[in-house]
Amino acid sequence: MSAPTKRMTSQKIAVRAALGAEQGFVSAQALHANLRAAGSRIGLATVYRALNEFADSGAADTVVAPSGETLYRGCSTSGHHHHLVCRSCGLTVEIHSDAIEEWAQVFASEHGFRDVGHVLDIYGICPTCSGLPTLAGDSRPGPNQG
């Protein structure tokens, strides 16, 4: 028997819209504060429940910040992918890399692991925040960023 379909309530719609308006990953508390500042009466527990549901369904990505806090972002890509995340401004680049996938399988296999999954989030400072040009000589985010 399949899991029951969850209703898309007005509160979930508001959380999804607020999440979509963010430029990068955001904490549940920050998203809640933004919603409240915009006049919503939504509770923090409702925001957490909606974000967790979106993450479980693939509608939102999650990363664990270096501080240990879970951050959320509306997912713009379906399928398996990884992230480059700017520690300064939160700019997020979704990346796909066969080299990462191959490395994960080889490394796991070398240690006897099977049926392997992985999550890779790389944190650093983006070209704009660091003031350094990208490899292409342009410090602006590219079309696959954000």
N, C-alpha and C positions, 0 to 999 in steps of 0.2 A: 504494500500500500504506500502511495506517495505522501509526502508531507503536505499538509494543508497550505493553500495559497494564502499569503498574508495580504491583508487589505492595504491599499495605498490611501492612508488617511490624509487629511489636510495638514496635520503636523508633520508627517513624513514628507509630504510635498514641500513644505517649508524648509525642512532640514536639507532635502536634496537640492533645492534652489540655492540655499545659502552655501552649501558645499560646492556647488558648481560655480559660484561667484568668487571663490577663493583662488588665488594664483598658485598656491602650492599646498603642501600638507598643513593641516590645522588640527589642534586638539579639540576634543569634545567641549571642554570648558570655554575655549576661545570662540568656537562656533555658537555655543549657547549664549555667550555674552553679546555676540553680534546680533543674534536673533532678538534678544531682549532689548538691545539698543534700538532695534528697528520697530519695537512696539509689540513683539510677540510675547505671549504669556506662557510659552512652552517651558516645561520643566527640564532640568538637567538630565534626569533619569530617562525621559522620553527621547532626548537627543542621543544619549548613549544607546538606547535600544534601537533607534532608527539607524544610527551609524553601524552598529554591529550587524543588523539585518542587511544593510547595503554591502558591507564587507563580505558577509557570508554568501551573498548572491552574486558577487563579482561586480556590483555596481559602484563599489568604492575600493580603492587600494588602501592598505595600511602599511605603515612603517613604524618601527620602534626607534624613537629618537635616542641619541647618545645618553640622554638623561633617564631613559627607561620608559618614558611616556609614549603611549600609542597615539599616532597621528593619522588623520584620515584625509583622503583626497578623492574627488569624483574620478572614476576610472575612465580614461579616454581610449583605452586599448583593450580589446578582448584577447584572451589567451595569455600564456605565460610570458612575463617580462620582468625587468629589473629597473632600478631607479638610480639616478645620480641626483643627489639632493644638496643644495647649497645651505650650509650651516648659517649663513648670514641672512639671506633674503627669503629662503625657502623655495627658490626656483627648483623645479623638478623636471628632469628629463627622463622619459621612458626609453629604455634601451633593450634591444634584442641582440643577442650575440651567440652565434653558434659556438664560438671559442669557449664561452663560459659554460654552455651546456655540455660540451665535450669534456672540459676540465672536470666538471662536477661528476660526470659518469666515470671517468678514468680514475679520479682520486678515490671515489667511493668503492669502485671495484677493486682497486689495489688494497683496500682495507677490508675486503670481504662483504661489503654492504650491497644489498639488492633492493629493488623497488624504491629507488632514491628520489626524493624531492628536495628542493632547496629554495631559499629566499636570499637574494643579494641586493642590498641597498648600499650604495657608496656615497659617503658624505665628504664634502669638501667645500671650497669657496669658488663660486662661479666666476667667469671672466669679468663680468660687470662689477661685482663686488671687489674683486682683487685688482681691478684696473689693468689686467693683462689681456692682450688680444687672444682670440682663439687661434687654433692652428691655421685657419683660413685667413687670419689677420683681421677678423671682424669681432668686436667684443659684444655684439648684440646676440641675443638668443636666436637660435636657428628655428626652422619650421617644425622640427620634432621636439622642441623643448616646451615645457610648461604644460 
